[in-house]
Amino acid sequence: MGIFGGKKETEQELDMLITTTDSIDRPYDLIGLVTATTFKLKVDPEVTTKALAEKAKEKGADAIICFRYQYEASLQIAYGTAIKFK
């Protein structure tokens, strides 16, 4: 299943929890804010969200909380707080 519920058979699935809330039932440490911006003429939130997950993994994150997504003109921006589970 794709990030936003659509079926994506050709792309690899993300193995990271990404949620809009900060309430999860596991203790965690904050790593910090991560952002990803992509330039696309066609709105495709999965591309930007995948880039965000990759940046969070580079910082050692297990998940992203307080996820937000926006687009302006042809810029797509995703951001959230990277966390590491205890």
C-alpha positions, 0 to 999 in steps of 0.5 A: 500500500502507498503512503496515502492509501493508494496501491503502489506495486512498482515502488518499494514500501517505506519501513518507517512510521510517519504520523501527523500526531505526537502521541504514540504508545512507545517512549522515544527520544527527539532527534529533530526537525527534518524537511524535504522539498521536491520540484515537480509539475505534477503533485506527488506527495509520495515522492516527497514523503519518501525523500523525507523518510530517507533524510530521517533514516540518515539521522538515525530515526525510527519514525517521524511524528507531527508530519505535515505536507504542503505544496506551493506552485511547483514546490512540494514540501514535507516536514516533521520531527524525527524520533528514535525509539528507546 
